[in-house]
Amino acid sequence: MSDLEKVDQMSLSTTVESYVNILEKRFNGVERRTIGFDSIDQFITIPGREGDITILAGDSGSGKSLMALAMEIELLRKNVCVAKLSLEMSSERNSDRLFSMLLGKDSKEFIDIENQRGKFKNLKDSVIQYDSLLKRYYFNDDSNLSLYSLPTEIEKIKAKFISDGVLPKDGYFVLFIDLLSLLDGWGQSQIEIQASMDSLHRIIKKSSIHLIGIVQTNENEQRSVKNKSVGEKLYHIGLHNIKASSVYKERARDVLLLNRPKLVKARNNGISIQSIIEEDIMRVQVAKSNDGKDGYADFIFSTSNGLSIVPKINQRPSFNSMAS
């Protein structure tokens, strides 16, 4: 008999009984959720909780999709089912990046194989080794997806995972949408984005999944003549750089900001990326977390093409002290 059953059920209010059930489940052990990296999870009370939304925001070309893909791979390695709705990147390009990361090879090695039978066979054999891992991976690059069709798409994803025998009993998986703004009918104004986020929140809350939505920041405003920041501070984004930021902060449980000031500065000033590769740091800041705490995790690139992202163990000083 459980501790709850020992208590007179009639004496408990619905609220108390419900929460005692939650506590009992936690006592007996519940699946530990994650958004991929422990270095980010540590700042979030319950990372990856079902029914919640996490926002990952960053400048165009700063590596949002790369970071998302690195998170996807870490989730897969932790036996979590992952689905990705990519409204920007094609399936072929995503696969090039995915296997580049998994195999630790430059993506060019997967492209330049014409009439190279030995190289083709080696790559094919290497790719097939990941078949079991990728049974838990679903990808769709349909650019016509909308909020209206999203519930149907979620059920389609669940059916595929069930068919492959990988969906857990609770139906949980992590869904990535890249980019949210490309969902058909998302809107441009604050009011339109508010309505879309409200609808998205209702859809996710009804489901047993966690959503990680990718958002692009307004870099034109960041680097306008009105911004008096200098040096790398000019290329460091904050919550205010997200269009309709108050909407995302209100509806998302956690907001992650991706900063790569050295890379963005180099690109804007016509400097070779290769010249700053050793100093290139990708910082993922937990800028807003309900019941959590602010913090950041640094990541570095272990290959020159930037397709192998790993946590940086020794944290650097804050951006404020790095900027010049």
KEKE-3310 file (N, C-alpha, C; in steps of 0.2 Angstrom, whole numbers, plus 5000, padded with zeros to 4 digits):
npx = (5004:5003:5010:5000:4989:4987:4982:4967:4957:4946:4948:4956:4959:4956:4967:4978:4978:4981:4994:5001:5002:5010:5022:5024:5027:5039:5046:5047:5054:5057:5058:5072:5073:5080:5088:5098:5112:5122:5128:5120:5108:5110:5106:5092:5077:5068:5073:5067:5054:5039:5026:5030:5039:5055:5065:5077:5088:5096:5108:5107:5116:5124:5125:5114:5106:5116:5119:5107:5107:5117:5112:5101:5108:5114:5103:5098:5108:5106:5095:5083:5068:5068:5062:5062:5056:5060:5059:5068:5080:5085:5082:5093:5104:5103:5106:5119:5126:5122:5128:5141:5144:5141:5151:5162:5168:5174:5161:5163:5169:5158:5152:5161:5162:5161:5162:5171:5173:5178:5179:5165:5160:5165:5160:5146:5145:5149:5139:5128:5130:5124:5111:5102:5102:5097:5084:5076:5075:5066:5063:5057:5055:5045:5040:5028:5022:5011:5004:4991:4992:5000:4996:4992:5004:5011:5005:5007:5021:5022:5016:5025:5036:5031:5028:5041:5045:5050:5045:5042:5032:5025:5024:5033:5043:5056:5053:5060:5058:5063:5064:5053:5047:5045:5034:5019:5008:5013:5015:5020:5019:5018:5006:5001:5011:5010:4997:5000:5010:5002:4993:5002:5007:4996:4994:5006:5005:4995:5000:5012:5025:5041:5045:5057:5060:5066:5073:5076:5086:5084:5096:5098:5093:5101:5114:5112:5114:5110:5114:5126:5136:5153:5167:5167:5155:5146:5142:5135:5121:5105:5090:5082:5084:5077:5063:5047:5050:5044:5033:5039:5046:5035:5028:5037:5045:5059:5072:5085:5100:5110:5127:5140:5151:5164:5164:5153:5158:5169:5164:5156:5166:5173:5184:5194:5186:5194:5205:5201:5197:5202:5199:5186:5171:5156:5143:5130:5118:5107:5095:5082:5073:5060:5058:5071:5088:5099:5113:5127:5134:5149:5154:5165:5173:5178:5182:5188:5178:5167:5158:5157:5153:5157:5156:5164:5176:5183:5177:5176:5178:5165:5155:5156:5168:5176:5174:5180)
npy = (4994:5011:5027:5036:5029:5026:5036:5044:5045:5053:5064:5072:5087:5090:5097:5095:5080:5078:5084:5077:5064:5068:5070:5057:5050:5056:5052:5038:5038:5046:5049:5057:5073:5082:5095:5091:5095:5094:5105:5116:5112:5112:5125:5125:5122:5111:5104:5102:5099:5090:5098:5111:5125:5129:5143:5146:5158:5169:5178:5179:5167:5164:5152:5145:5134:5124:5123:5119:5106:5100:5098:5090:5078:5075:5072:5061:5052:5050:5042:5049:5052:5062:5075:5085:5099:5107:5122:5130:5123:5111:5093:5086:5094:5095:5082:5081:5089:5083:5070:5073:5079:5067:5058:5065:5071:5082:5091:5092:5080:5071:5076:5077:5064:5058:5045:5038:5024:5017:5026:5030:5018:5016:5027:5025:5013:5018:5027:5018:5012:5020:5018:5012:5022:5032:5028:5035:5047:5060:5069:5083:5093:5101:5116:5121:5120:5124:5132:5128:5115:5109:5101:5089:5085:5082:5071:5062:5061:5054:5042:5037:5035:5025:5015:5012:5006:5014:5024:5030:5024:5035:5044:5054:5065:5076:5091:5100:5116:5125:5139:5147:5158:5155:5147:5144:5158:5164:5177:5195:5207:5212:5209:5199:5189:5187:5181:5169:5163:5161:5151:5141:5138:5132:5121:5113:5112:5103:5092:5078:5082:5091:5107:5115:5130:5139:5155:5170:5184:5202:5209:5221:5231:5230:5233:5246:5264:5270:5262:5263:5255:5247:5239:5221:5221:5227:5216:5208:5200:5203:5199:5209:5210:5201:5200:5206:5201:5201:5193:5180:5178:5178:5166:5156:5144:5144:5154:5154:5162:5164:5168:5173:5183:5186:5179:5185:5198:5197:5193:5204:5213:5209:5200:5185:5170:5159:5165:5168:5156:5149:5157:5157:5157:5149:5155:5150:5157:5156:5165:5168:5159:5150:5148:5144:5148:5162:5159:5153:5143:5138:5134:5126:5123:5109:5106:5113:5117:5120:5111:5102:5103:5106:5105:5118:5116:5124:5139:5155:5172:5184:5191:5205:5208:5203:5210:5223)
npz = (5000:4996:5002:5000:4999:5012:5018:5023:5009:5007:5015:5009:4999:4982:4976:4985:4985:4972:4971:4981:4974:4964:4971:4976:4965:4961:4972:4970:4959:4944:4927:4922:4914:4901:4891:4883:4885:4900:4906:4903:4908:4921:4926:4925:4933:4930:4917:4900:4902:4900:4890:4891:4884:4877:4872:4859:4855:4843:4833:4815:4806:4817:4822:4827:4822:4821:4835:4840:4833:4839:4852:4849:4845:4857:4865:4858:4861:4874:4874:4871:4861:4847:4837:4822:4815:4801:4794:4786:4783:4771:4770:4765:4767:4781:4785:4780:4789:4801:4800:4799:4811:4819:4815:4815:4805:4791:4782:4769:4765:4763:4752:4741:4733:4721:4709:4718:4724:4735:4745:4745:4750:4763:4769:4768:4776:4788:4791:4792:4804:4813:4813:4822:4833:4826:4824:4833:4828:4820:4805:4796:4782:4777:4771:4771:4783:4797:4812:4812:4806:4815:4827:4820:4814:4825:4830:4819:4820:4833:4829:4820:4828:4837:4828:4825:4837:4847:4855:4871:4885:4890:4880:4877:4869:4862:4853:4840:4832:4818:4809:4821:4816:4803:4802:4794:4793:4805:4809:4810:4818:4835:4841:4832:4834:4847:4847:4840:4848:4859:4854:4851:4863:4869:4861:4864:4878:4879:4875:4877:4876:4874:4868:4858:4852:4839:4837:4828:4831:4831:4822:4815:4823:4834:4829:4825:4822:4834:4844:4856:4860:4860:4851:4855:4862:4854:4847:4855:4860:4869:4878:4874:4861:4854:4843:4848:4861:4874:4873:4870:4882:4891:4887:4885:4895:4897:4891:4880:4875:4862:4859:4849:4848:4843:4830:4823:4823:4816:4803:4800:4798:4788:4790:4790:4795:4798:4804:4817:4823:4834:4845:4845:4853:4858:4867:4877:4885:4899:4899:4904:4916:4922:4939:4939:4937:4932:4921:4911:4898:4890:4873:4862:4846:4838:4826:4810:4802:4809:4813:4824:4840:4856:4874:4884:4896:4905:4911:4903:4907:4910:4896:4897:4903:4894:4882:4872)
capx = (5000:5007:5009:4994:4983:4986:4978:4959:4956:4940:4950:4961:4956:4959:4974:4982:4979:4985:5001:5004:5003:5016:5028:5025:5030:5046:5049:5048:5059:5054:5063:5076:5072:5086:5088:5104:5119:5121:5131:5114:5103:5111:5103:5085:5074:5066:5074:5064:5048:5033:5021:5034:5043:5061:5067:5084:5088:5103:5109:5108:5123:5128:5126:5108:5104:5121:5118:5101:5108:5121:5107:5098:5112:5115:5097:5097:5113:5103:5089:5077:5066:5069:5059:5064:5053:5065:5056:5073:5085:5083:5084:5099:5109:5103:5109:5126:5128:5121:5133:5147:5144:5141:5157:5168:5171:5172:5155:5165:5170:5152:5150:5166:5164:5160:5167:5176:5170:5181:5177:5158:5158:5167:5155:5140:5146:5149:5132:5123:5131:5120:5104:5098:5102:5092:5077:5073:5075:5061:5064:5052:5057:5040:5040:5021:5019:5008:5001:4985:4993:5005:4994:4992:5011:5014:5002:5011:5028:5021:5014:5031:5040:5027:5029:5048:5046:5055:5042:5041:5024:5022:5023:5037:5049:5058:5052:5063:5055:5068:5063:5046:5044:5043:5028:5014:5004:5015:5014:5026:5018:5018:4999:5001:5016:5007:4992:5003:5013:4997:4991:5008:5008:4990:4996:5012:5003:4990:5004:5017:5031:5044:5046:5063:5058:5072:5071:5081:5086:5084:5103:5098:5092:5107:5120:5110:5118:5107:5118:5133:5141:5159:5170:5163:5149:5141:5139:5132:5114:5101:5083:5078:5085:5072:5057:5042:5053:5040:5029:5042:5047:5029:5025:5042:5048:5066:5074:5092:5103:5117:5131:5147:5153:5170:5163:5149:5162:5174:5160:5154:5172:5177:5189:5193:5184:5199:5209:5198:5194:5205:5196:5178:5167:5149:5140:5123:5116:5100:5093:5076:5071:5055:5060:5078:5093:5103:5119:5129:5138:5153:5155:5170:5172:5183:5184:5188:5172:5162:5152:5158:5152:5158:5156:5171:5176:5185:5173:5179:5175:5159:5156:5157:5175:5180:5174:5185)
capy = (5000:5017:5031:5040:5025:5025:5042:5044:5049:5058:5070:5077:5091:5088:5100:5091:5074:5078:5085:5071:5060:5070:5069:5050:5048:5058:5048:5032:5039:5048:5050:5064:5076:5086:5098:5089:5096:5095:5112:5120:5109:5114:5131:5125:5117:5104:5105:5098:5096:5090:5103:5117:5128:5133:5147:5147:5164:5171:5181:5176:5165:5163:5145:5143:5128:5120:5122:5114:5100:5097:5097:5084:5072:5073:5069:5055:5048:5049:5038:5053:5053:5069:5077:5091:5102:5112:5126:5133:5119:5105:5086:5084:5099:5093:5076:5082:5092:5078:5064:5077:5079:5060:5054:5069:5072:5088:5089:5091:5073:5068:5079:5076:5057:5056:5040:5036:5019:5015:5032:5029:5012:5018:5032:5021:5008:5022:5030:5013:5010:5024:5016:5011:5028:5037:5026:5039:5054:5061:5075:5085:5100:5104:5123:5124:5118:5130:5131:5124:5108:5106:5095:5083:5083:5079:5064:5059:5059:5049:5036:5035:5032:5019:5010:5009:5003:5018:5029:5028:5024:5042:5047:5060:5067:5083:5093:5106:5120:5130:5144:5148:5163:5153:5143:5148:5162:5166:5184:5200:5212:5210:5206:5193:5185:5185:5176:5163:5160:5158:5145:5136:5136:5128:5114:5110:5110:5098:5086:5075:5083:5097:5111:5120:5134:5143:5162:5175:5191:5208:5212:5228:5236:5229:5237:5253:5270:5272:5258:5266:5250:5247:5232:5215:5222:5228:5210:5204:5201:5202:5198:5215:5210:5197:5204:5203:5198:5200:5187:5174:5178:5176:5160:5151:5143:5145:5157:5153:5167:5161:5173:5172:5190:5186:5177:5190:5204:5195:5193:5211:5217:5206:5196:5178:5166:5154:5168:5168:5150:5147:5161:5157:5154:5150:5155:5149:5160:5155:5172:5168:5152:5150:5144:5142:5154:5164:5156:5152:5137:5140:5129:5127:5120:5104:5105:5119:5119:5122:5106:5098:5108:5102:5110:5121:5115:5130:5145:5161:5178:5186:5195:5212:5209:5201:5215:5229)
capz = (5000:4995:5008:4999:5001:5020:5021:5021:5003:5007:5019:5005:4994:4975:4975:4989:4983:4966:4972:4984:4969:4960:4976:4977:4958:4962:4977:4967:4954:4938:4921:4922:4908:4899:4884:4879:4889:4908:4907:4902:4912:4928:4928:4924:4938:4927:4910:4895:4905:4895:4890:4891:4878:4878:4866:4858:4850:4841:4827:4809:4805:4823:4824:4831:4819:4823:4842:4840:4831:4844:4857:4846:4845:4864:4867:4855:4865:4881:4873:4870:4855:4844:4831:4820:4809:4798:4789:4783:4780:4768:4773:4763:4771:4788:4785:4779:4796:4806:4800:4800:4819:4822:4813:4816:4798:4788:4778:4762:4764:4761:4746:4736:4733:4714:4706:4723:4726:4741:4750:4746:4754:4769:4772:4769:4781:4794:4792:4793:4811:4817:4811:4829:4836:4822:4824:4837:4825:4814:4802:4791:4780:4774:4772:4772:4790:4801:4818:4811:4805:4820:4831:4816:4813:4831:4830:4814:4823:4838:4826:4817:4834:4839:4823:4825:4843:4851:4859:4878:4887:4892:4873:4877:4864:4861:4846:4838:4826:4816:4814:4823:4812:4796:4802:4790:4797:4812:4810:4811:4823:4842:4842:4829:4837:4854:4846:4838:4854:4864:4851:4851:4870:4871:4858:4868:4885:4879:4873:4882:4873:4875:4862:4858:4846:4837:4835:4826:4834:4827:4822:4813:4829:4838:4827:4822:4825:4841:4849:4858:4862:4856:4852:4854:4865:4849:4844:4860:4860:4875:4877:4871:4854:4851:4841:4853:4867:4880:4871:4871:4889:4894:4886:4886:4902:4897:4885:4879:4870:4859:4857:4846:4846:4839:4824:4820:4822:4810:4797:4798:4796:4782:4793:4789:4800:4800:4808:4824:4825:4840:4850:4843:4858:4857:4873:4878:4891:4901:4901:4908:4917:4928:4945:4939:4939:4926:4920:4904:4896:4884:4869:4857:4839:4838:4819:4807:4798:4814:4814:4830:4845:4863:4880:4886:4903:4909:4909:4902:4911:4907:4890:4899:4905:4888:4877:4871)
cpx = (5004:5005:5002:4988:4982:4982:4971:4958:4951:4942:4954:4957:4959:4966:4979:4983:4983:4993:5005:5006:5009:5022:5029:5029:5037:5050:5051:5053:5056:5060:5066:5076:5079:5084:5094:5111:5118:5124:5125:5109:5103:5108:5095:5082:5072:5067:5070:5057:5043:5028:5024:5037:5049:5062:5074:5085:5095:5103:5109:5115:5127:5129:5120:5106:5110:5121:5112:5103:5113:5117:5103:5102:5113:5109:5096:5102:5110:5096:5082:5075:5066:5066:5061:5060:5057:5061:5061:5078:5082:5085:5091:5105:5109:5107:5117:5129:5127:5126:5140:5149:5145:5148:5163:5172:5169:5166:5157:5167:5164:5150:5154:5167:5162:5165:5172:5173:5172:5178:5169:5156:5160:5162:5148:5140:5146:5143:5127:5124:5127:5112:5099:5097:5097:5085:5073:5073:5070:5063:5059:5054:5052:5039:5033:5018:5016:5006:4995:4986:4998:5002:4994:4999:5013:5011:5005:5018:5027:5020:5020:5036:5037:5029:5036:5050:5050:5052:5040:5033:5021:5021:5028:5042:5050:5057:5056:5059:5060:5066:5055:5043:5042:5037:5023:5009:5006:5014:5020:5025:5018:5011:4999:5005:5013:5001:4995:5007:5008:4994:4996:5008:5002:4992:5001:5009:4999:4994:5009:5024:5034:5046:5052:5062:5064:5070:5077:5081:5086:5091:5103:5098:5098:5113:5118:5115:5116:5111:5125:5138:5147:5162:5165:5156:5144:5138:5137:5125:5111:5094:5080:5079:5081:5065:5051:5044:5049:5035:5032:5044:5041:5027:5030:5044:5055:5068:5082:5094:5109:5121:5138:5150:5159:5169:5159:5153:5166:5170:5158:5160:5176:5183:5188:5191:5190:5204:5207:5196:5196:5202:5188:5175:5160:5146:5133:5121:5108:5098:5086:5074:5066:5057:5068:5083:5097:5110:5121:5134:5142:5154:5161:5169:5178:5186:5184:5182:5166:5157:5153:5158:5153:5158:5163:5171:5178:5181:5177:5175:5169:5160:5158:5165:5179:5180:5179:5183)
cpy = (5006:5022:5035:5036:5024:5031:5042:5049:5054:5064:5074:5081:5088:5091:5096:5084:5073:5079:5080:5065:5061:5069:5062:5048:5050:5054:5041:5032:5040:5049:5057:5067:5080:5089:5096:5089:5098:5102:5117:5118:5112:5121:5131:5120:5111:5105:5100:5095:5096:5095:5110:5119:5131:5136:5147:5152:5166:5175:5177:5174:5164:5156:5142:5135:5122:5118:5117:5107:5096:5095:5090:5078:5070:5070:5062:5050:5046:5045:5042:5053:5060:5070:5084:5094:5108:5116:5130:5129:5113:5098:5085:5088:5097:5087:5076:5084:5086:5072:5067:5077:5072:5057:5059:5070:5079:5087:5089:5084:5069:5070:5077:5068:5054:5051:5037:5030:5017:5020:5031:5023:5013:5022:5029:5016:5012:5025:5024:5011:5014:5023:5016:5017:5032:5034:5031:5046:5055:5068:5077:5092:5103:5111:5126:5122:5125:5127:5126:5116:5105:5100:5088:5080:5080:5072:5059:5056:5054:5042:5033:5031:5026:5014:5007:5006:5007:5023:5027:5028:5030:5046:5053:5060:5074:5085:5100:5109:5125:5132:5144:5153:5161:5148:5147:5152:5164:5173:5188:5204:5208:5206:5199:5187:5182:5180:5169:5159:5157:5151:5139:5133:5131:5121:5110:5108:5104:5091:5083:5076:5090:5100:5115:5123:5139:5150:5166:5181:5196:5212:5219:5233:5236:5233:5243:5258:5272:5268:5261:5261:5250:5240:5226:5216:5224:5222:5205:5205:5200:5200:5203:5215:5205:5201:5201:5199:5196:5194:5181:5173:5175:5169:5154:5150:5145:5149:5157:5158:5164:5167:5171:5179:5190:5184:5182:5196:5203:5196:5200:5215:5214:5202:5189:5174:5162:5158:5169:5162:5148:5151:5161:5153:5155:5150:5155:5151:5158:5162:5173:5161:5152:5145:5142:5148:5155:5160:5155:5146:5139:5133:5131:5122:5115:5103:5112:5122:5120:5117:5101:5103:5104:5107:5112:5120:5121:5136:5151:5166:5180:5190:5202:5213:5207:5206:5221:5234)
cpz = (5000:5001:5007:5001:5008:5023:5018:5015:5003:5011:5015:5000:4987:4974:4979:4987:4976:4967:4976:4979:4965:4965:4976:4970:4959:4967:4974:4961:4947:4933:4922:4915:4907:4892:4880:4883:4896:4909:4906:4907:4919:4931:4927:4929:4935:4919:4905:4898:4900:4896:4891:4885:4881:4871:4865:4853:4849:4834:4821:4808:4811:4825:4827:4828:4821:4831:4843:4838:4836:4850:4855:4847:4853:4867:4865:4859:4872:4880:4873:4863:4853:4838:4829:4814:4807:4793:4785:4780:4777:4771:4771:4767:4778:4789:4784:4786:4801:4806:4801:4807:4821:4821:4813:4810:4795:4783:4771:4760:4762:4754:4740:4735:4726:4711:4711:4727:4733:4747:4751:4751:4761:4773:4773:4775:4788:4796:4794:4801:4815:4816:4818:4832:4833:4821:4828:4835:4819:4812:4796:4789:4776:4775:4773:4779:4793:4808:4818:4810:4810:4824:4827:4815:4819:4832:4825:4817:4828:4834:4823:4823:4837:4834:4823:4832:4848:4856:4866:4880:4888:4885:4873:4872:4864:4854:4845:4832:4824:4809:4815:4818:4805:4796:4798:4794:4804:4813:4811:4816:4830:4843:4839:4832:4844:4853:4844:4844:4859:4861:4852:4858:4872:4868:4862:4875:4885:4877:4879:4879:4875:4869:4863:4852:4845:4834:4833:4829:4829:4827:4819:4818:4833:4836:4823:4825:4832:4846:4850:4860:4857:4856:4851:4858:4860:4846:4849:4861:4867:4873:4873:4863:4850:4849:4845:4859:4873:4879:4873:4878:4893:4893:4886:4893:4903:4891:4885:4874:4868:4856:4855:4844:4842:4831:4820:4819:4816:4803:4795:4796:4791:4784:4792:4795:4803:4805:4816:4827:4832:4846:4849:4849:4857:4864:4873:4885:4893:4904:4905:4909:4923:4933:4945:4940:4932:4926:4913:4904:4890:4880:4864:4851:4839:4831:4815:4804:4803:4815:4820:4836:4852:4868:4882:4893:4907:4907:4908:4906:4907:4901:4892:4900:4899:4883:4877:4867)
residu = (MET:SER:ASP:LEU:GLU:LYS:VAL:ASP:GLN:MET:SER:LEU:SER:THR:THR:VAL:GLU:SER:TYR:VAL:ASN:ILE:LEU:GLU:LYS:ARG:PHE:ASN:GLY:VAL:GLU:ARG:ARG:THR:ILE:GLY:PHE:ASP:SER:ILE:ASP:GLN:PHE:ILE:THR:ILE:PRO:GLY:ARG:GLU:GLY:ASP:ILE:THR:ILE:LEU:ALA:GLY:ASP:SER:GLY:SER:GLY:LYS:SER:LEU:MET:ALA:LEU:ALA:MET:GLU:ILE:GLU:LEU:LEU:ARG:LYS:ASN:VAL:CYS:VAL:ALA:LYS:LEU:SER:LEU:GLU:MET:SER:SER:GLU:ARG:ASN:SER:ASP:ARG:LEU:PHE:SER:MET:LEU:LEU:GLY:LYS:ASP:SER:LYS:GLU:PHE:ILE:ASP:ILE:GLU:ASN:GLN:ARG:GLY:LYS:PHE:LYS:ASN:LEU:LYS:ASP:SER:VAL:ILE:GLN:TYR:ASP:SER:LEU:LEU:LYS:ARG:TYR:TYR:PHE:ASN:ASP:ASP:SER:ASN:LEU:SER:LEU:TYR:SER:LEU:PRO:THR:GLU:ILE:GLU:LYS:ILE:LYS:ALA:LYS:PHE:ILE:SER:ASP:GLY:VAL:LEU:PRO:LYS:ASP:GLY:TYR:PHE:VAL:LEU:PHE:ILE:ASP:LEU:LEU:SER:LEU:LEU:ASP:GLY:TRP:GLY:GLN:SER:GLN:ILE:GLU:ILE:GLN:ALA:SER:MET:ASP:SER:LEU:HIS:ARG:ILE:ILE:LYS:LYS:SER:SER:ILE:HIS:LEU:ILE:GLY:ILE:VAL:GLN:THR:ASN:GLU:ASN:GLU:GLN:ARG:SER:VAL:LYS:ASN:LYS:SER:VAL:GLY:GLU:LYS:LEU:TYR:HIS:ILE:GLY:LEU:HIS:ASN:ILE:LYS:ALA:SER:SER:VAL:TYR:LYS:GLU:ARG:ALA:ARG:ASP:VAL:LEU:LEU:LEU:ASN:ARG:PRO:LYS:LEU:VAL:LYS:ALA:ARG:ASN:ASN:GLY:ILE:SER:ILE:GLN:SER:ILE:ILE:GLU:GLU:ASP:ILE:MET:ARG:VAL:GLN:VAL:ALA:LYS:SER:ASN:ASP:GLY:LYS:ASP:GLY:TYR:ALA:ASP:PHE:ILE:PHE:SER:THR:SER:ASN:GLY:LEU:SER:ILE:VAL:PRO:LYS:ILE:ASN:GLN:ARG:PRO:SER:PHE:ASN:SER:MET:ALA:SER)
# end
